[in-house]
Amino acid sequence: MATPQTSHRPDSLTMEVVDLIGSVVARYHEEYEEAAAEHALTGAQARLLGLLTLEPLPMRKLAQRLKCEPSNVTGIVDRLEARGLVERRPDPADRRVKVAAATDEGREVARSLRESLRFAREPLAGLGEEERLALRDLLRRMLES
């Protein structure tokens, strides 16, 4: 009588997809670092600036999202603030707390950085709208699970 396996090995197609996702992520990070450098930013500075274009955040939340120590975030914010890309302001919900927020110039730099990421945009342009919608929906499903 066969016993059920406790560790199910993924099939070869699943492993190929996992490897392809890994390659896409690696290429994205490589190009992101290059694009950041073109704007005289480190990758961490660019990621933090990108987060702040979505909403102002306190240092603790920034550290959680970037998966680093709050003291590191403080240094990154200090350098971005010195360049006029970020500013500290009181949190409207709790005036004792300071939040970091992207300035107009910071939002412009972040937009320019995103637009310079060609690696994914160019191949995606070769797909039809239905293919891009299907890919988007599949990626969303993967992220929801």
Protein Blocks (a to p, Z undefined) as FASTA:
>chain_A
ZZddfbdcddfklmmmmmmmmmmmmmmmmmmmmmmmmnopafklmmmmmmmmmoccdfkl
mmmmnopafklmmmmmmmmmmnopaccdddfklmkbccddddfklmmmmmmmmmmmmklm
mmmmmpcfklmmmmmmmmmmmmmZZ
